């Protein structure tokens, strides 16, 4: 689903998110640069490791932060699954929530 969002709206959304989150959760949210970005928990962890090197949290710590953003703060939502090429197991894809705009066209 494509959405058109003004740049000022994106900045306001980012400002609200960044003002109330701990540093580690802010680092996770910074990876989601738009509504079309979908990442698994493992992809999030790998990107944080690539950016931070030795400072990066462990895979378990990253999954805990992501779970808090999904379940408690509702800042990320499930967007389907993908098959991990290494393990062959399904992984949940996460992304920013998109408001339901169907009522605008009724």
N, C-alpha and C positions, 0 to 999 in steps of 0.2 A: 504494500500500500504506500503510495507516494503522498507526501504532505508538503505543503508549501508553508514555511514558517519564516517570518521576518527575522533578519539578523538581530534586531533589538530584542525580540522575544527569546531567541536562543541565549543571548547574553543575560537576560533577566533570569531564565531558568538556571543557567550555570551559577549565577550569583546566589540564588536561593539554596542550591545544593551545596555549594562550597562554604557557605556561612555556618552550616550546622553539622558538618561531618568531621570526624577525626582524619588525620593526615593519611592514613593507609586507605581509608574508604574514598577519600578524595582522589588518590592516585588511581584507584580502580575506575572511578567515574570519568576521569580524564581520558580514558581509552575509548569511551563512547562519544565520538565526535559528531555523530548525527543519528537520525532515526533509522538509517539503513545499515548501521553497524550491528552485526550479530557475532558474538563471541561465546565460546564455551569456557568453562572455568579453567580448563587446562591451557587454552589459548591466552586467557587473561594472565595466568601465572607466567607463561613463557614470555609474554610481552613485558611484564614487569621485570623479569630477570634480565631481559635484553637491555632495558632502560637503566636499571639500577645496579646490575652486577652483584657484588657481594652484599649490598644493602637490601636486596630483595627479600621479602618474606618467603618462608617455605610454602610448599604447595598446600599443605593443610591450613596454614594461616590465611592464605589467599582465599581458599574455599570458604572459610569462616566469615571473612569480610564480605564476600559475594553473597553468602546466605543471608547475612544481616541486611544487605541492600535489597534482596529479593523478598524475604519473608517479613521483616520487621518494618523497614522504611519504605517499601514498595517503590523504590526508584528504578529497579530493573524488573523486567517481566520475561517469562518464557516465550520464545519465538520458534519453537520446534526443536528438531534434533538433527544431528549430523553423525556420521559414522567416523570414528577416529581411525585414521589410516594405519596407525601403529598397532593398536590393540584389536581393531575390528568391532569395538563395542560402541553403542550409541551414547552420545553426549548431548546434554541439553544446551541449546543456544539461547543466549540472553541478549536483550536489547533494551533501549529506552521505551517507556510506555508511550503509545500513541493514542490520543483521545479518539473515541468513537465519533465519527463525523457523518454517519449514515443519516441521522435526523436532519441534517442540513439539506439533503436532497429530496426529502419527502414533501 
